[in-house]
Amino acid sequence: MNLLSKKFTALLGSKGWISPENCLPWQRDWLDQNGETPLGVARIKSTAEVTEVLRLCRSEKLPIVPQGGNTGLVGGGVLGAPNGVIVSLSRMNVISSPDLSGGTIAVEAGVILESLHQYLKGTGLMLPMHLGSEGSAQIGGLIATNAGGSHAFRYGMMQDLVLGLEVVLADGTVWNGMRSVQKDNSGYQLRKLFCGSEGTLGIVTRAILKLSPEPKQYLTSLLAVSDASGLVKLSARLRAESGEFLTAMEFFSNVGLDIALKNIPQLVFPLQNRTSFYLLVEASSGSMQVPLDLILAEVIEWGMSEGIIIDSALAMSSAQRAAFWRLREDQPEGQRQLGVQLKHDISVPPGQLVDFLNRANDECSKILKGVRINPFGHLGDGNVHYNLSPPLGQQDFFGLDSEFAIKLGRLATMMGGSFAAEHGIGRTKTLLADILIDPVERNMMKRVKKSLDDSNQLNPDVLVSI
């Protein structure tokens, strides 16, 4: 054991310091495309330990990468170069009792999202954050990436669910912003500064989250839709008729469905007819008096009369509801099993979705003939996960990765959208951000980074390069 490992072991104990030869579970990202061997992994279990680790790393001039569940898709939770330290928050997993009257709960950063969902069962409250990786994604990582998920258009992004934070800054100073109120205009909204900061400004250790009443009824339907234009028309009708009861509108394509059904045997497709697109619709209410079935039936009847809806199925049980959701949530896993892929996380105004898909498909086909395109995502907020696989019989993209990213990013930006809707910038999109984001905005980001991490030790070269 070298001297540095001895220092960390003395500080954290044998279970708290993982030596380089045992670091593989923390070393690579979910896509296995990014990550270098660290000097070790610090598995901290308290805010005080985070402080001591950061101070030791500062004295030794070691880069630090905070890591949650390591479910990110842009390389932000792993090292970009050797000789750094990964700080894992997974052992900080305490959940406090919820404040039932105020609708809040305090949690440590390492709490897994699904564990929090299970903890809140029976309380009448819920955290309205849902995404495919919730079985491993941790609260700290969700905050650091400002996660969105499938219910964002109704409940907001993670920054809208965070009331208070505790953060350890780069020099080891602890900022205690653990306030439990929604109204707090006592200065800059620092808690939102750390939402989406991707571990570059400080390490989130605890949070107070805003909860919502748990619905007493859900109505979930899977609809086969004629084409992309039909998706947009149906979305507008659902908004008009369902209003505040509309919880989610998730879409995927027939291409994605084929990939998922082929690679994930447990999936069950409930419709008799196949078409170009599918829409998963969910409505919910805190009152059993709201006739969700009648509201949705009216929309489906209208859609069928217009030739927009080709087929439909209604979930008749919680198990069937979960099976419907898996068809959408397992889209990333299905595509991952195809092999190499390019993932583009785009958002455009929902009304421009058809234009984006048509133009994006044309641009990609010009760049590489036969490229396989699989769009899916969150129709309610215009977030499209625009994923590409090489042409059949080919194993790579021939170095065209950047050309795809720039073309698609420029198209989204020109439409008033974003090339980084909810996955963040991480390591893989910093150069793209320098190209597509206004220089004034990029310089503001760099100045914020320098002001809070002047030695550039926290996640260097993630989000911004200084």
Secondary structure, 3 states (H helix, E strand, C coil): CCHHHHHHHHHHCCCCEECHHHCHHHHCCCCCCCCCCCCEEEECCCHHHHHHHHHHHHHHCCCEEEECCCCCCCCCCCCCCCCCEEEECCCCCCECCCECCCCEEEEECCCEHHHHHHHHCCCCEECCCCCCCCCCCEHHHHHHCCCCCCCHHHHCCHHHCEEEEEEEECCCCEEEECCCCCCCCCCCCHHHHHCCCCCCCEEEEEEEEECEECCCEEEEEEEEECCHHHHHHHHHHHHHHHHHHEEEEEEEEHHHHHHHHHHCCCCCCCCCCCCCEEEEEEEEECCCCCCHHHHHHHHHHHHHHCCCEEEEEECCCHHHHHHHHHHHHCHHHHHHCCCCCEEEEEECCHHHHHHHHHHHHHHHHHHCCCCEEEEEEEHHHCEEEEEEECCCCCCCCCCCHHHHHHHHHHHHHHCCCECECCCCCCCCCHHHHHHHCCHHHHHHHHHHHHHHCCCCCECCCCCCCC
